[in-house]
Amino acid sequence: MTFEGVDVFDWLLGAVIAVVSAMWTMLRGERKAAKEDHSKLAERVSQIELTVAGNYVPREEYNENFRELKRSLERIEEKLGSKADKD
């Protein structure tokens, strides 16, 4: 290999290293941005979970409302039954 060949090889090697370094720097930036986005999304999901959990009807309240509805339906049924007996 001549001296010129070594210079060309060194220049090409330097160019490849520069390109790889630039790509590495870009990927690190993208990775950091992705981590930040992930953190923001995780926080938003947590807030939504809390909001949804806060909007559920407690079981006891549901059961009480269901009992009231059942009593109302039983009264309607009794009235219909007494009306049918009159006819």
Contacts in CASP RR format, 6 or more apart in sequence:
PFRMAT RR
TARGET T0000
AUTHOR 0000-0000-0000
METHOD contacts of the structure
MODEL  1
MTFEGVDVFDWLLGAVIAVVSAMWTMLRGERKAAKEDHSKLAERVSQIEL
TVAGNYVPREEYNENFRELKRSLERIEEKLGSKADKD
1 9 0 8 1.000
57 65 0 8 1.000
END
